Amino acid sequence: MDGTIRPQRFPDPPPPAATTRGGFHRRPSGEPPPLPHELGRTGRFWLYLALAIVLLISYGPFRAAVEHWDAVQLRFLADHRGPRLTDGALLLNALTSRWTIRILRWGTIGTLVVFRRWRHLLVFLGAVVAVEVVAYQLTLAIGHARAFDVRILADWSGFAMPSRPLVSLAISLIGIAYALVVPGRPRYVAKWAIAIVLGVLCLVRMYLAVDHPSSAIAGAVVGVALGVTAFRWFAPNDAFPVAYRRGKTAHLDVGGRRGEAIVRAVRDQLGLAVLQIKPIGLEGSGGSTPLRLQVRGEDGPERYVFAKLYAKSHVRADRWYKAGRTILYGALEDETPFQTVRRFVEYEDYTLRLLEDYDLTTPKPYGVVEITPEREYMIVMEFFEHAVELGDAAVDERVIDEGLRLVREMWDAGLAHRDVKPANLMVQDGHLRLIDVFFVQVRPSPWRQAVDLANMMLVLALRSDAPTVYRLALRYFSEDEIAEAFAATRGVASPTQLRASLKRDGRDLLGEFRALAPAREPIKIQRWSLRRIALTIGVAIAAFVALGMVVSNWAVFA
Amino acid sequence: MRIRAALVGLLVATALLPGCANSRNAVVSCGLDERSLVLTAQAVPSATLVPCVAELPAGWSYAGADIRSGRARFWLDSDRGGFHAVEVELTPSCDTSDAVEVRPAPDEIGARVYAEPIALDPALWANRYVVFSGGCATYRYRFAAGAPSTLSLEAEEALGFFPRSALVQDVEERYGLTLCGAEAPPCDG
């Protein structure tokens, strides 16, 4: 499961599809995308089984037959009761007690919090609450009494169908299997273990006559079906892999099915054969999964291209990040969140082409690749071979000059990069290259442009010194413009990586630049707006409602 | 598409079924068709009588039940008496040492009835115990401040008892099975 750090090799690219034309392949209507978003065969099986059981048991005439069959089975088991067997059954039945389920659930929640696996935590909590509500409503709707004809040997609560203790145990165990156990053999073993545990407990509860055979089976099936559906649909393995390794959770696993889907999609949509996929620069990127692909075009040599994989989770993360920043600092500028992942890649593709039009030293765009419609896309661009991140490169006056000229050219073109930091500036053969143009803004505010200048000067000074950078900056900017830049740049205006680099460096570069430039009052960045107030109140209300829901559903967990 | 249809089906079924549930199965009403009544009888198999809701007077409503092995409870809300103004609990036995015996109501013939006043001001708080063969029904009146004490009479009118023997006979006729416990033949196991 460490596909994000190990290159994925594809020595023999799969052959192109029959409908290929000039290396490209158009996906005909009805053909599944490279990486379909689906429940899978077993997921569908469990869902249909649960639905069938619920509908059949709710149907009057069938229910009478089921009740009769239940009674026959329970009588048979009651005839074989013995003191030792009963003691053993009572002991095993403790596994369905509220305490066992409580420990399992809180243990899972705690582990997910420790490993900061928020997506799985959310799906687990949602699935548990939903399953408990569904099971409770079903018991009331079906109104199946407890066993007739035989003495009930264990404690029970409420109507019998479906068995709520088995529903609760099943969803808890399935939650553990999907949220905590790594896919592959460990999860396969876990699923079999769950099947055995649930099977044994069904028998135990039937023996004790605390559940009918039909209600025990229905309980286990409903819990498993809804659990499997919830995790496969809302936290699919390919998008949210369970792995116990370091790294940002935003990065997607590019091994397995996704790796194969990338190869197929790049071949069909860009006409390039992918030979290797290697995740790179993960530490500097939180908003996408950056990849280096080794490719071969039609009759062309092998080469590298750079790709950024975007998923729906990145859109949500971006939306939350912007909302959080608006509440904490006020809307820094006219930042509006993207609504879909398609818009994400479309916008980045547009900015790459725009910067190329202005002849700026940015990567050449090759196109957008669809992995899963409306869920995952990849943007492919030129890879700067043998380039070194500015933070690790030798920086001479030529590089400094190119960096400052780049900002001037962007100013003149009416653009702002908005994410100038060491990880986004590369040095290739002694020349500066600008990457990651996702945040580029057309006709930004003067404040934004000023911040770009200050951030560029700070990044360059990290590899040289403030007086040199200041001196060279005067070739392209007036003293007032530089003063404005450092009056505008404080705290959150600089990217996190740049702030961390400045802290590590130890020199007060910001202070040095301010001392060199003419004095100017700081520009306020904390701005109150109606939107900020409404958003803050909205989030407070949502938090209150969520807390209320947790409190009202506390019995599910406590 | 088929998955979505299945999910929608499950959600619709879940959304619609509770409607049936609340109207039919959740209320412990005095009647042979009431599944909650059978469940209550199963909770305390020794009890020969099963407390239930006969007819709710104006201003009263059913507030839910908690039926489990060894104990069954349900609550009534009142527009004047407040939330959970009356709680009715069926148990195999109860402690009546702090209560005084009073005359049973007409539908309580054969039972011994005890009253235990707790407070009269600002509203009536009292317990009423109906002790019969194999069981005890406790009525807990917990009226909201300012509610008239006469509400207890309305509550007593609303509540009644159903003979277990009738339920045993109904289960036998309906399913050919035995509702194990009092008034029924011995069961397996």
Interface residues (C-beta under 8 A of the other chain):
Chain A: E38 L39 R44 L47 Y48 A50 L51 V54 L55 S58 A64 E67 H68 A71 R75 A78 D79 R81 V133 V134 Q137 L138 L140 A141 I142 G143 H144 A145 R146 F148 D149 V150 R151 I152 L153 A154 D155 W156 S157 G158 F159 A209 T229
Chain B: R2 I3 A6 L7 G9 L10 A13 T14 L17 P18 C20 A21 N22 R24 N25 A26 R35 S36 V38 L39 Q42 D66 I67 R68 S69 G70 V171 Y175 G176 L177 T178 L179 C180 C187 D188 G189
